[in-house]
């Protein structure tokens, strides 16, 4: 989900590589971690910046559809839980911006690219959260898909990214459980509550499948990222694993996955399912989704509205540094 449209360079054979590139690839193949001061191909660095940057932006923008429900959660306990979750997402974004900075890009540069539309975030956050059940669907499906993607990234080749993912995955697992618990309460509640849960599943099912990115046949830039172990699994592998895990959970809840083509396939040991509407995916990525303008507008407004805080902090830091220098 964090490399939905991240493009990397074309693959090189070992014979085409320079001695430095060959030694680098051999380190990757041995399972060694690459650290910030190590030599790395420029394409590796740029691909990591794009992927980690998109991941960080997704965590930050992902606060918006949930933050919308903090004051409207049905109980004080639910408000506190949701507030803690949104706070976690902010922390995840900060970890990831820090990881990206080790590659020589500033946080301000990344945010400028987000605000100008030059960098993307996960397509799922451009869909509205209309009811409280959507908070359950987001936790269960969206965070469930995120975990499916993030757990393998704990083994990614770039050390700072890999280590950041360890803590993020632990926290995301709680988010997924929180969402599933909301869905369970609704599914076992009144008929109106169960209809609300089913409606949320209906609306978020296919956008969740899109989170893993285009079908492998249309994702032509994955090979190099996988060779560098920036990306650990193909889009279709992760999507299949997500469907196989999530369908039994829906059945347990007594909810119906909105896919008439869903069938268990004994031969492959998994479900056959209907592909998402990829034309919708590409429209959302282009900025034409239900909430693209709203989400990006909120981020730009927050950035511009917080300029005085950043200016004050910078002025204080300069004053402190000058005082320290004078004392020496």
C-alpha positions in Angstrom: 0.0 0.0 0.0 3.0 2.3 0.5 4.4 1.6 -2.9 1.1 1.9 -4.9 2.6 4.0 -7.6 6.3 4.0 -6.6 8.5 3.6 -9.7 12.0 2.2 -9.5 14.7 1.8 -12.1 14.8 -1.1 -14.5 16.6 -4.2 -13.5 20.2 -4.7 -14.3 21.9 -8.1 -14.7 25.1 -8.8 -12.6 27.1 -8.3 -15.8 25.7 -4.9 -16.3 26.5 -3.7 -12.8 29.5 -1.8 -11.7 31.8 -3.4 -9.1 30.1 -1.2 -6.4 26.6 -2.2 -7.5 27.5 -5.8 -7.6 29.0 -5.7 -4.1 25.9 -3.9 -2.9 23.5 -6.5 -4.4 25.5 -9.3 -2.9 25.1 -7.7 0.6 21.3 -7.5 -0.1 21.3 -11.2 -1.2 23.1 -12.2 2.0 20.4 -10.5 4.1 22.6 -7.7 5.4 21.0 -4.4 6.4 22.0 -1.2 4.6 22.7 1.7 6.9 22.6 5.5 6.1 26.4 5.9 5.7 26.8 2.8 3.5 27.3 3.2 -0.2 24.1 2.6 -2.2 23.0 3.1 -5.8 21.2 6.4 -6.4 18.2 4.4 -7.7 18.0 2.6 -4.4 18.1 5.8 -2.4 15.5 7.5 -4.6 13.1 4.5 -4.5 13.4 4.4 -0.7 12.7 8.1 -0.4 9.5 7.7 -2.5 8.3 4.6 -0.6 9.1 5.8 2.9 7.8 9.3 2.1 4.5 7.9 0.7 4.2 5.7 3.8 4.8 8.7 6.1 2.3 10.8 4.3 -0.3 7.9 4.5 0.1 7.8 8.3 -0.4 11.5 8.6 -3.3 11.9 6.2 -4.8 8.7 7.7 -5.5 10.6 10.9 -8.1 12.8 9.1 -11.0 10.3 8.5 -10.7 9.0 12.0 -10.1 12.4 13.7 -13.5 13.3 12.3 -15.1 10.8 14.7 -13.3 11.5 18.0 -16.0 13.9 19.3 -18.8 11.7 17.9 -17.7 8.3 19.2 -20.6 6.7 21.1 -19.0 6.5 24.6 -16.2 8.2 26.5 -14.2 5.0 26.4 -14.5 4.8 22.6 -13.4 8.5 22.3 -10.3 7.8 24.4 -9.4 4.7 22.3 -9.9 6.5 19.0 -7.9 9.5 20.3 -5.0 7.2 21.3 -5.1 5.5 17.8 -4.9 8.9 16.0 -2.0 9.8 18.2 -0.3 6.6 17.3 -0.7 7.4 13.6 1.0 10.8 14.1 3.9 9.0 15.8 4.2 6.5 12.9 4.5 9.4 10.5 7.2 11.0 12.6 9.2 7.8 12.8 9.0 7.4 9.0 9.9 11.0 8.2 13.0 10.5 10.4 13.9 7.4 8.5 13.5 9.2 5.2 15.8 12.0 6.5 18.6 9.5 6.9 18.6 9.3 3.1 19.4 13.0 2.7 15.9 14.5 2.2 14.4 17.0 4.6 10.9 16.7 6.1 10.1 20.0 4.6 10.9 18.7 1.1 8.7 15.7 1.6 5.8 17.8 2.8 6.2 20.3 0.0 5.9 17.4 -2.5 2.8 16.1 -0.7 1.1 19.5 -0.7 2.0 20.1 -4.4 0.7 16.7 -5.4 4.1 15.4 -6.5 4.0 12.7 -3.8 1.0 10.5 -3.0 -0.4 8.8 0.0 -2.5 5.6 0.2 -5.6 5.7 -2.0 -7.8 4.4 0.8 -7.8 7.7 2.7 -9.6 9.4 0.0 -12.9 7.7 0.9 -15.3 9.2 3.4 -16.1 7.8 6.9 -19.9 8.2 7.0 -20.9 6.3 10.1 -19.5 5.0 13.4 -19.3 1.5 11.7 -16.7 3.0 9.3 -14.3 3.3 12.3 -14.7 -0.4 12.7 -14.2 -1.1 9.0 -11.1 1.2 8.9 -9.6 -0.6 11.9 -10.5 -4.1 10.7 -9.9 -3.8 6.9 -7.6 -0.8 6.4 -5.3 -1.5 9.3 -5.6 -5.2 8.6 -4.3 -4.6 5.0 -1.6 -2.3 6.4 -0.4 -5.0 8.7 -0.3 -7.4 5.8 2.0 -5.0 4.1 4.0 -3.9 7.1 5.0 -7.2 8.7 7.2 -8.2 5.8 8.7 -4.7 5.8 10.3 -5.5 9.1 12.7 -7.5 7.0 13.3 -4.8 4.4 16.9 -4.2 3.5 17.2 -0.6 4.7 18.0 -0.6 8.4 16.2 2.6 9.7 13.0 1.6 7.8 13.1 -2.0 9.0 13.6 -0.9 12.6 10.8 1.7 12.5 8.4 -1.0 11.2 8.9 -3.2 14.3 7.3 -0.7 16.6 4.7 0.4 14.1 3.5 -3.2 13.5 3.0 -3.7 17.2 0.8 -0.7 17.4 -1.1 -1.4 14.2 -2.1 -4.8 15.5 -4.0 -3.1 18.4 -5.6 -0.8 15.8 -6.9 -3.8 13.8 -8.3 -5.5 17.0 -10.0 -2.2 18.0 -11.7 -2.0 14.6 -12.8 -5.7 14.7 -14.2 -5.2 18.2 -16.3 -2.3 16.9 -17.6 -4.5 14.1 -18.3 -7.4 16.4 -20.4 -5.2 18.8 -22.4 -3.8 15.9 -22.9 -7.2 14.2 -24.2 -8.6 17.4 -26.4 -5.6 18.2 -29.7 -4.4 16.8 -30.8 -5.0 13.2 -30.0 -1.4 12.5 -26.5 -1.7 13.9 -25.9 -4.9 11.9 -27.0 -3.1 8.7 -24.6 -0.3 9.5 -21.8 -2.8 9.9 -22.7 -4.5 6.6 -22.9 -1.2 4.8 -19.4 -0.2 6.0 -18.0 -3.5 4.8 -19.7 -3.0 1.4 -18.1 0.4 0.9 -14.6 -0.4 2.2 -14.1 -3.9 0.8 -12.8 -3.0 -2.7 -11.0 0.2 -1.7 -9.1 -2.1 0.8 -8.2 -4.5 -1.9 -6.9 -1.6 -3.9 -4.5 -0.6 -1.1 -2.0 -3.2 -2.3 -1.6 -1.5 -5.6 -2.3 -2.5 -9.2 -2.3 -6.1 -10.4 1.2 -7.6 -10.9 0.6 -7.6 -14.6 0.2 -3.8 -14.5 2.8 -3.1 -11.8 6.0 -3.1 -13.9 8.3 -1.4 -11.4 8.2 -4.0 -8.6 11.0 -6.3 -9.8 13.9 -4.0 -8.9 12.3 -3.0 -5.6 12.0 -6.7 -4.7 15.6 -7.4 -5.9 16.7 -4.7 -3.5 14.4 -6.0 -0.8 12.7 -2.6 -0.5 9.5 -4.4 -1.3 9.2 -8.0 0.0 6.1 -9.4 -1.7 4.2 -8.7 -4.9 0.9 -6.8 -4.9 -1.1 -9.9 -5.8 0.5 -12.1 -3.2 -0.4 -9.6 -0.4 -3.9 -9.1 -1.8 -4.6 -12.9 -1.9 -3.3 -13.3 1.6 -5.5 -10.5 2.9 -8.6 -12.0 1.3 -7.8 -15.5 2.6 -7.5 -14.0 6.1 -10.4 -11.6 6.1 -13.2 -13.7 4.6 -13.4 -16.1 7.6 -13.4 -13.1 9.9 -16.4 -11.7 8.1 -18.2 -15.1 8.3 -17.5 -15.2 12.0 -19.2 -11.7 12.3 -22.2 -12.9 10.3 -21.4 -10.3 7.6 -21.3 -10.9 3.8 -18.3 -10.0 1.7 -19.8 -8.0 -1.2 -18.4 -10.2 -4.0 -20.6 -12.6 -5.8 -17.6 -14.2 -7.4 -16.0 -15.2 -4.1 -15.3 -18.9 -4.0 -12.9 -21.2 -2.2 -10.4 -22.8 -4.5 -9.1 -26.1 -3.2 -6.4 -26.3 -5.9 -4.7 -23.1 -4.8 -5.7 -23.3 -1.2 -7.3 -19.8 -1.2 -10.2 -17.8 -2.4 -11.0 -16.8 -5.9 -12.3 -13.3 -5.8 -13.4 -10.4 -8.1 -10.7 -7.9 -9.0 -11.3 -4.3 -7.9 -12.3 -1.7 -10.5 -8.8 -0.5 -11.4 -10.2 2.5 -13.4 -11.5 3.8 -10.0 -8.1 3.2 -8.4 -6.3 5.2 -11.0 -8.9 8.0 -10.8 -8.4 8.3 -7.1 -4.6 8.3 -7.5 -4.9 11.1 -10.0 -6.8 13.2 -7.4 -10.4 12.5 -8.5 -11.5 10.4 -5.5 -14.4 11.4 -3.2 -12.2 13.2 -0.7 -8.9 13.9 -2.4 -9.4 17.7 -2.3 -10.7 17.7 1.2 -7.8 15.6 2.6 -5.1 17.5 0.8 -6.7 20.8 1.7 -6.8 19.9 5.4 -3.1 19.1 5.3 -2.1 22.3 3.5 -4.3 24.3 5.9 -2.6 22.7 8.9 0.8 23.4 7.5 0.1 27.0 6.8 -1.7 27.5 10.1 1.2 26.1 12.0 3.9 28.3 10.4 4.0 30.6 13.4 4.8 27.7 15.7 7.6 26.5 13.5 9.0 30.1 13.2 8.9 30.5 17.0 10.7 27.3 17.6 13.4 28.1 15.1 13.9 31.6 16.6 14.2 30.0 20.1 16.7 27.5 18.8 18.8 30.2 17.2 18.7 32.3 20.4 19.6 29.3 22.5 22.5 28.4 20.2 23.8 32.0 20.2 23.7 32.2 24.0 25.5 28.9 24.3 28.2 30.1 21.9 28.6 33.4 23.8 29.0 31.5 27.1 31.8 29.4 25.7 
